[in-house]
Amino acid sequence: MGPTTVTRADLAETVYKKVGLSRTESAYLVEMVLDEICAAIEHDSNVMLSGFGTFRVRDKGERVGRNPRTGEEAPILKRRVVTFKASHVLKNKIIRSHRRYIATSG
């Protein structure tokens, strides 16, 4: 079984089922949380979600890259990027899940 994608609608549906808000309220709550995270990142704040991970904005310097199709060199301008570092709790959950998957498939 390959990886799946969790969407905003999936998150809202989970909130609806587990918290008991209406579907509309659940979707609104998910949007509010995501908007808050985005606003904090836009203002250069780190977003740390305990047990999940940390989003940070960092600067990347200018460098020379290559077009993978042609091999031609091209400058890559300096820019700001968002990085995510998973917490140890999340990393351990992934490791345990992987071990269970290997044990049942092998």
Secondary structure as GFF3:
##gff-version 3
##sequence-region A 1 106
A	DSSP	alpha_helix	8	19	.	.	.	ID=ss1
A	DSSP	alpha_helix	23	42	.	.	.	ID=ss2
A	DSSP	beta_strand	47	49	.	.	.	ID=ss3
A	DSSP	beta_strand	53	60	.	.	.	ID=ss4
A	DSSP	beta_strand	63	66	.	.	.	ID=ss5
A	DSSP	beta_strand	73	76	.	.	.	ID=ss6
A	DSSP	beta_strand	79	86	.	.	.	ID=ss7
A	DSSP	alpha_helix	88	105	.	.	.	ID=ss8
###
